């Protein structure tokens, strides 16, 4: 019983310690980590599935290795890794400029904010559109036409496309589906990209699944359908040109559906807007839970980088800072001023001092409310314009004494 109480007390003490650390965590560091986590996650979602993401991963590893080597005092190693990382980053920009341009084109300020930031809600299609698609797919299957349809949901699919194909942006209809997928047409071999209830693009090239358990009789269309479903939350419908069978793909699953009614049921369960009631909530949990693994990975990577660069506040630096008086009342002048510079000692990470321009620092005494007579001001962090990442350790002198005297009047009655 005593051991249980001891363990419980230790756990409670540990939780209390963690709580105090989080409570005292500087707000500007929380904002800094939050912004960088958002940027890293957005970059990942847009570069995901491209060749550039693999190379960028290697550059990131080199950069982290360089930082760790610098912290460990390995000068030559950190210099070499930093030089290789910088050179590799330039090569990434040059070699993958096409992919980078395509991704940056998606960051269109004219798009709605939720779409631009990948905060879009679950996409829903009208029931009549789903009926049209299910019937058209089986009509094409009866003619042994090869078909590949992909349905975008929350995840944007454009970064995953090997080739974006041709923009169609037309309403779904049986005639349009058959016209685009007829074997004689130039867009027949690619995928039809359905965004919301419209055919957005045609002739798209998709990433292929590398699943070795996939049956050998499945061809490129089926591997493309499974590939896009594995790398996003998209749905795919594929028709075999050889067998005339209809299959559906979701996540890492590929299965055959036998009838248009079965396909309609499958699509309805995942895409139908029928019977949905709009809910207004101040916070949507899907913003956190959707794609939570890459979000957590982005937070962990940024947190680790913050700890390496900022977290260890173990360097103390001292330097002299000029003393500046502001808002001197009209008609008063400063006399008996004996201090022109203040020696300050500051604590922070060594990396932060590399970016600190001491020439921009001042110790400021605001005389807005001062009156004539002897003055005494005690100096603190609020008198020094330090960056938020640095902490004031001490100042010398700690107080400033001087006198404010009225300026003598001129012959015309004005004060100098």
C-alpha positions in Angstrom: 0.0 0.0 0.0 2.8 2.4 0.9 4.6 1.7 -2.4 1.4 2.6 -4.3 1.1 5.8 -2.4 4.7 6.6 -3.1 4.3 6.0 -6.8 1.2 8.1 -6.9 2.9 10.9 -5.1 5.9 10.8 -7.5 3.5 10.8 -10.5 1.6 13.8 -9.1 4.9 15.6 -8.4 6.1 15.0 -11.9 2.8 16.2 -13.4 3.0 19.3 -11.2 6.5 20.0 -12.5 5.4 19.6 -16.1 2.4 21.8 -15.5 4.7 24.6 -14.0 7.0 24.3 -16.9 4.1 24.7 -19.4 2.5 27.5 -17.4 5.8 29.5 -17.3 6.6 28.7 -21.0 7.1 32.1 -22.8 4.0 32.9 -24.9 6.2 34.2 -27.7 7.9 30.8 -27.9 4.5 29.1 -28.1 3.5 31.4 -31.0 6.9 30.8 -32.7 6.6 27.0 -32.5 2.9 27.2 -33.6 3.7 29.3 -36.7 6.7 27.1 -37.7 4.7 23.9 -37.2 1.9 25.3 -39.4 4.5 26.2 -42.2 6.2 22.8 -42.0 2.9 20.9 -42.2 1.6 23.0 -45.1 4.9 22.5 -47.0 4.7 18.8 -46.4 1.1 18.5 -47.6 2.0 20.3 -50.8 5.3 18.6 -51.5 4.1 15.1 -50.4 4.4 12.5 -53.1 6.9 14.5 -55.2 10.5 13.6 -55.8 11.5 16.9 -54.1 10.2 15.8 -50.7 12.8 13.0 -50.5 15.7 15.3 -51.4 14.4 18.0 -49.0 14.3 15.3 -46.3 18.0 14.6 -46.9 18.8 18.4 -46.8 16.9 18.6 -43.5 18.9 15.8 -42.0 22.1 17.5 -43.1 20.9 20.7 -41.5 20.0 19.0 -38.2 23.4 17.2 -38.2 25.2 20.5 -38.7 23.4 22.1 -35.8 24.1 19.2 -33.5 27.7 19.1 -34.6 28.0 22.9 -33.8 26.4 22.4 -30.4 28.9 19.6 -29.7 31.9 21.8 -30.7 32.7 19.9 -33.9 33.7 22.8 -36.0 34.9 21.1 -39.1 32.0 18.6 -39.2 29.4 21.4 -38.7 31.1 23.5 -41.4 31.1 20.6 -43.9 27.5 19.6 -43.2 26.3 23.2 -43.4 28.1 23.7 -46.7 26.7 20.5 -48.2 23.2 21.3 -47.0 23.3 24.8 -48.5 24.6 23.5 -51.8 22.0 20.7 -51.9 19.2 23.2 -51.2 20.3 25.2 -54.3 20.4 22.0 -56.4 16.8 21.2 -55.2 15.6 24.6 -56.3 17.3 24.3 -59.7 16.4 20.6 -60.4 12.9 20.6 -59.1 11.9 24.1 -60.2 9.0 22.7 -62.2 7.5 20.9 -59.2 8.1 23.9 -57.0 6.4 26.2 -59.5 3.4 23.9 -59.7 3.0 23.8 -56.0 3.5 27.6 -55.5 0.8 28.2 -58.1 -1.7 26.5 -55.7 -1.0 29.2 -53.1 -3.5 31.5 -54.8 -4.6 34.4 -52.6 -7.9 34.4 -54.5 -8.9 31.0 -53.2 -11.1 30.8 -50.0 -9.0 30.7 -46.9 -10.2 27.2 -45.9 -9.2 25.8 -49.2 -5.9 27.7 -49.4 -4.9 26.3 -46.0 -6.2 22.8 -46.5 -8.9 23.4 -43.9 -11.7 22.3 -46.2 -14.5 20.3 -44.7 -15.4 16.8 -45.8 -16.5 17.1 -49.4 -20.0 16.0 -50.1 -21.7 15.4 -53.5 -25.4 15.6 -54.4 -27.2 12.3 -54.6 -28.1 12.8 -58.3 -24.4 13.3 -59.2 -23.6 10.0 -57.4 -26.3 8.2 -59.3 -25.1 9.6 -62.6 -21.5 8.5 -61.8 -22.5 4.9 -60.7 -24.7 4.3 -63.8 -22.1 5.8 -66.2 -19.3 3.7 -64.8 -21.1 0.4 -65.3 -22.3 1.5 -68.7 -18.7 2.1 -69.7 -17.7 -1.2 -68.0 -20.2 -3.1 -70.2 -18.3 -1.7 -73.2 -14.9 -2.6 -71.7 -13.8 1.0 -71.6 -10.9 1.6 -69.2 -12.0 4.1 -66.5 -10.2 5.7 -63.6 -12.1 8.3 -61.5 -10.6 10.0 -58.4 -12.7 11.9 -55.8 -11.0 14.6 -53.8 -12.1 14.9 -50.2 -10.2 16.8 -47.5 -6.7 16.3 -48.9 -5.6 18.3 -51.9 -4.6 15.9 -54.7 -2.8 18.3 -57.1 0.6 18.0 -55.3 0.4 14.2 -55.8 -0.2 14.3 -59.6 2.7 13.2 -61.7 1.1 15.2 -64.5 -1.9 17.6 -63.9 -3.6 16.7 -67.2 -6.1 19.1 -68.8 -8.5 21.4 -66.9 -12.1 20.6 -67.8 -14.1 22.1 -64.9 -17.5 20.9 -66.1 -20.6 19.4 -64.5 -20.7 15.6 -64.2 -22.9 14.1 -66.9 -23.1 10.6 -68.6 -22.3 12.2 -72.0 -19.2 14.0 -70.8 -17.9 10.9 -69.0 -18.3 8.7 -72.1 -16.8 11.4 -74.3 -13.7 11.8 -72.2 -13.2 8.1 -71.6 -13.8 6.7 -75.0 -10.6 4.9 -76.1 -10.1 7.0 -79.2 -9.9 10.3 -77.2 -6.5 11.7 -76.1 -7.5 11.9 -72.4 -8.7 8.3 -72.2 -5.6 6.9 -70.5 -5.4 9.3 -67.6 -7.6 9.7 -64.5 -10.6 12.0 -64.2 -10.2 14.2 -61.2 -13.5 15.0 -59.6 -13.5 17.9 -57.2 -16.8 18.5 -55.3 -19.5 17.8 -58.0 -17.5 18.8 -61.1 -14.9 17.1 -63.3 -12.0 19.3 -62.5 -9.2 17.7 -64.7 -8.8 14.9 -67.2 -5.8 12.9 -68.3 -4.1 13.1 -64.9 -1.1 10.9 -64.1 -1.2 9.4 -60.6 1.4 7.9 -58.3 1.5 4.0 -58.5 1.1 1.8 -55.5 4.2 -0.2 -54.5 2.1 -2.7 -52.6 3.7 -6.1 -53.4 0.6 -8.0 -52.1 -1.5 -6.6 -54.9 -2.6 -9.4 -57.3 -0.4 -9.6 -60.5 -3.4 -9.4 -62.9 -4.0 -5.8 -61.8 -2.5 -3.3 -64.3 -1.4 0.3 -64.1 -4.9 1.8 -63.6 -5.5 -0.3 -60.5 -2.1 0.5 -59.1 -2.7 4.2 -59.8 -6.1 4.0 -58.1 -4.6 2.3 -55.0 -1.6 4.7 -55.1 -3.6 7.9 -54.8 -5.8 6.3 -52.1 -2.7 5.3 -50.1 -1.2 8.7 -50.2 -4.4 10.7 -49.4 -8.0 10.3 -48.2 -9.2 10.3 -51.8 -11.6 7.7 -53.3 -10.9 6.0 -56.6 -13.2 4.0 -59.0 -11.5 2.0 -61.7 -12.8 -0.2 -64.5 -10.6 -2.9 -66.0 -10.3 -2.6 -69.8 -9.6 -6.4 -70.1 -12.1 -7.9 -67.7 -14.8 -5.2 -67.5 -14.9 -5.3 -63.7 -15.4 -2.3 -61.5 -13.2 -1.8 -58.4 -13.0 0.8 -55.7 -10.0 2.0 -53.7 -9.9 3.6 -50.3 -6.8 4.0 -48.1 -4.9 0.7 -48.8 -7.9 -1.3 -49.8 -8.9 -2.3 -53.3 -12.1 -4.3 -53.8 -14.5 -5.3 -56.6 -18.1 -4.1 -56.7 -20.6 -6.1 -58.7 -23.4 -3.8 -59.6 -24.2 -0.1 -60.0 -26.4 -0.3 -56.9 -23.5 -1.6 -54.9 -21.2 1.2 -56.2 -23.9 3.8 -55.5 -24.1 2.6 -51.9 -20.4 2.7 -51.5 -20.2 6.2 -52.9 -23.2 7.4 -50.9 -21.8 6.2 -47.6 -18.6 8.3 -48.2 -19.7 11.3 -50.3 -23.4 11.9 -50.1 -24.7 15.2 -48.8 -28.2 13.9 -48.3 -29.6 14.1 -44.8 -26.7 16.2 -43.5 -27.5 19.0 -41.1 -25.0 21.9 -41.0 -23.5 22.3 -37.6 -21.9 25.5 -36.4 -19.1 25.0 -34.0 -16.5 27.4 -32.9 -13.8 24.7 -33.3 -13.8 21.7 -35.6 -11.9 18.7 -34.1 -11.0 17.6 -37.6 -8.5 20.4 -37.8 -6.5 18.4 -35.2 -7.5 14.8 -35.8 -7.4 14.8 -39.6 -3.9 13.8 -40.8 -2.8 13.8 -37.2 0.4 11.8 -37.8 2.1 14.3 -40.1 0.9 17.2 -37.9 2.4 15.5 -34.8 5.6 14.8 -36.7 5.8 18.5 -37.8 5.2 19.6 -34.2 7.9 17.2 -32.9 10.4 18.3 -35.6 9.9 22.0 -34.8 10.0 21.4 -31.1 13.3 19.6 -31.4 14.7 22.3 -33.5 13.5 24.9 -31.0 15.1 23.0 -28.2 18.4 22.8 -30.0 18.5 26.4 -31.1 16.7 28.2 -28.3 15.9 25.9 -25.5 19.3 25.8 -23.9 19.7 29.3 -22.5 23.2 28.8 -21.1 25.2 31.6 -22.6 25.7 34.9 -20.8 27.1 37.9 -22.7 27.9 41.4 -21.4 28.1 44.7 -23.4 27.7 48.4 -22.9 24.5 50.1 -24.1 24.0 53.9 -24.5 21.6 55.6 -22.1 18.8 57.6 -23.8 16.3 60.0 -22.3 12.9 60.4 -24.0 9.9 62.7 -23.6 11.8 65.4 -21.7 9.1 67.8 -20.5 9.1 71.2 -22.3 11.0 73.9 -20.3 13.1 71.4 -18.3 16.7 70.4 -18.9 18.8 67.5 -17.6 21.7 68.3 -15.3 24.2 66.4 -13.1 24.1 63.5 -15.5 27.0 61.2 -14.7 26.1 58.1 -16.6 26.1 57.8 -20.4 26.4 54.1 -20.9 25.0 51.1 -18.9 26.7 47.7 -18.8 24.1 44.9 -19.3 24.5 41.2 -19.0 22.1 39.0 -21.1 21.4 35.3 -21.1 20.3 33.3 -24.1 21.3 30.6 -26.7 24.5 31.2 -28.5 22.7 31.1 -31.8 20.5 34.0 -30.8 23.6 36.3 -30.1 24.7 35.6 -33.7 21.7 37.6 -34.9 21.8 40.3 -32.2 22.9 43.8 -33.4 24.0 45.5 -30.2 24.2 48.9 -32.0 20.4 48.9 -32.0 20.0 48.4 -28.3 19.3 51.3 -25.9 18.6 51.8 -22.2 15.6 54.1 -22.3 14.4 56.4 -19.5 11.0 57.9 -20.2 10.6 61.3 -18.5 7.0 61.9 -19.7 5.6 62.2 -16.1 8.8 63.8 -14.6 8.8 67.2 -12.8 11.6 69.5 -11.9 13.9 68.4 -9.1 16.1 65.3 -8.2 15.3 62.1 -10.1 16.1 58.5 -9.4 15.2 55.7 -11.8 15.8 52.0 -11.1 16.7 50.0 -14.3 15.0 46.8 -15.3 14.3 44.7 -18.4 11.4 47.1 -19.4 14.0 49.9 -19.9 16.0 47.8 -22.5 14.7 46.8 -26.0 16.0 43.2 -25.9 14.6 40.6 -28.2 12.1 38.3 -26.5 14.4 35.3 -26.9 17.0 36.9 -24.6 16.8 37.4 -20.8 18.3 40.3 -18.8 20.6 39.0 -16.1 21.9 42.3 -14.6 22.8 45.9 -15.2 25.5 48.2 -13.8 24.6 50.7 -12.5 21.2 49.6 -11.2 19.9 53.1 -10.7 20.3 56.4 -12.5 20.4 59.8 -10.6 20.2 63.2 -12.1 18.4 66.5 -11.8 15.7 68.2 -13.9 16.0 72.0 -13.8 13.9 74.7 -15.4 15.5 76.4 -18.3 16.2 80.1 -17.7 13.8 82.5 -19.4 15.0 84.6 -22.4 14.5 88.4 -22.5 11.2 87.9 -24.5 9.8 85.6 -21.7 10.4 82.3 -23.5 12.4 79.5 -21.9 15.4 78.2 -23.7 
